[in-house]
Amino acid sequence: MTKSENIILVKSYEFALKIVNLYKEMIYNQKEYELSKQILKSGTSIGANSEEAAGAQSKKDFIAKLSIAYKESRETNYWLRLLKDSEIVENEHANSLITDCEELQKILTSILKTAKAS
């Protein structure tokens, strides 16, 4: 990652790829169709809303889009914990994704605090 790259865009995209792979694994290996759709929607929405924020037309729009990304990260964290605790996803794999998700939450929180303060 270079200095000119936006860390939230890069990390949320990389996270979305991991979520897509988790979704494929859940569909093909475990034949799990309901929870897999939930995690796919919320986990990829973080990056999509971050991208929208990057192209925001105003500060208010920027904050609104990033706030949605933050809410989606919280929802994703919920689904990951549920998948882990219900033993649909192995602990190690789930813990890795939870750590990544929490990192995104911290970055989003920091950006939102800065944006709201300025």
C-alpha positions as CSV (number, residue, x, y, z in Angstrom):
1,M,0.0,0.0,0.0
2,T,1.4,3.4,-1.0
3,K,0.9,6.7,0.8
4,S,-1.7,7.8,-1.8
5,E,-3.9,4.8,-1.2
6,N,-6.9,5.2,1.1
7,I,-6.4,2.7,4.0
8,I,-10.1,2.2,4.6
9,L,-10.8,1.5,0.9
10,V,-7.9,-1.0,0.7
11,K,-8.7,-2.8,3.9
12,S,-12.5,-2.9,3.4
13,Y,-11.9,-4.3,-0.2
14,E,-9.5,-7.0,1.1
15,F,-12.0,-7.8,3.9
16,A,-14.8,-8.1,1.3
17,L,-12.8,-10.6,-0.7
18,K,-12.4,-12.7,2.5
19,I,-16.1,-12.5,3.1
20,V,-16.9,-13.6,-0.5
21,N,-14.5,-16.6,0.0
22,L,-16.2,-17.4,3.3
23,Y,-19.6,-17.3,1.6
24,K,-18.5,-19.6,-1.1
25,E,-17.1,-22.0,1.5
26,M,-20.3,-22.0,3.4
27,I,-22.4,-22.6,0.3
28,Y,-20.3,-25.3,-1.2
29,N,-19.0,-27.2,1.8
30,Q,-21.7,-26.7,4.5
31,K,-24.8,-26.1,2.3
32,E,-25.6,-23.1,4.6
33,Y,-27.7,-20.6,2.6
34,E,-29.4,-18.2,5.0
35,L,-26.6,-17.0,7.3
36,S,-24.2,-17.0,4.4
37,K,-26.3,-14.4,2.6
38,Q,-26.4,-12.2,5.7
39,I,-22.6,-12.2,6.2
40,L,-22.1,-11.6,2.4
41,K,-24.4,-8.6,2.4
42,S,-23.1,-6.9,5.5
43,G,-19.4,-7.8,5.0
44,T,-19.3,-6.5,1.4
45,S,-21.4,-3.4,2.3
46,I,-18.6,-2.0,4.4
47,G,-16.4,-1.4,1.4
48,A,-19.2,-0.4,-0.9
49,N,-20.3,2.4,1.5
50,S,-16.6,3.4,2.1
51,E,-16.3,3.8,-1.7
52,E,-19.4,5.9,-1.8
53,A,-18.1,8.1,1.0
54,A,-14.8,8.6,-0.9
55,G,-17.0,10.1,-3.7
56,A,-19.3,12.1,-1.4
57,Q,-20.6,15.4,-2.6
58,S,-20.5,17.0,0.9
59,K,-19.2,16.5,4.3
60,K,-22.7,15.5,5.5
61,D,-22.9,12.9,2.7
62,F,-19.4,11.7,3.6
63,I,-20.3,11.2,7.3
64,A,-23.6,9.5,6.4
65,K,-22.0,7.0,4.1
66,L,-19.2,6.2,6.5
67,S,-21.7,5.9,9.3
68,I,-23.5,3.2,7.3
69,A,-20.2,1.5,6.7
70,Y,-19.6,1.5,10.5
71,K,-23.1,0.1,11.2
72,E,-22.5,-2.7,8.6
73,S,-19.2,-3.5,10.3
74,R,-21.0,-4.0,13.6
75,E,-23.6,-6.2,11.9
76,T,-20.8,-8.2,10.3
77,N,-19.1,-8.7,13.6
78,Y,-22.4,-10.0,15.0
79,W,-22.8,-12.6,12.2
80,L,-19.1,-13.7,12.5
81,R,-19.5,-14.3,16.3
82,L,-22.8,-16.2,15.6
83,L,-21.1,-18.3,12.9
84,K,-18.2,-19.0,15.3
85,D,-20.3,-19.8,18.4
86,S,-22.7,-22.0,16.4
87,E,-19.6,-23.9,15.0
88,I,-20.5,-23.2,11.4
89,V,-17.1,-21.5,10.9
90,E,-14.0,-22.8,12.6
91,N,-12.8,-20.7,15.6
92,E,-9.4,-19.8,14.0
93,H,-11.0,-18.7,10.8
94,A,-13.8,-16.8,12.5
95,N,-11.3,-15.1,15.0
96,S,-9.2,-13.9,12.1
97,L,-12.2,-12.4,10.4
98,I,-13.4,-10.9,13.6
99,T,-10.0,-9.2,14.2
100,D,-10.1,-7.8,10.7
101,C,-13.6,-6.5,11.2
102,E,-12.7,-4.9,14.5
103,E,-9.8,-3.2,12.8
104,L,-12.2,-1.8,10.2
105,Q,-14.4,-0.6,13.0
106,K,-11.6,1.3,14.7
107,I,-10.5,2.9,11.4
108,L,-14.0,4.0,10.6
109,T,-14.5,5.3,14.2
110,S,-11.4,7.4,13.9
111,I,-12.3,8.8,10.5
112,L,-15.8,9.6,11.7
113,K,-14.6,11.4,14.8
114,T,-12.1,13.5,12.8
115,A,-14.8,14.3,10.2
116,K,-17.3,15.3,12.8
117,A,-14.8,17.5,14.7
118,S,-13.7,19.5,11.7
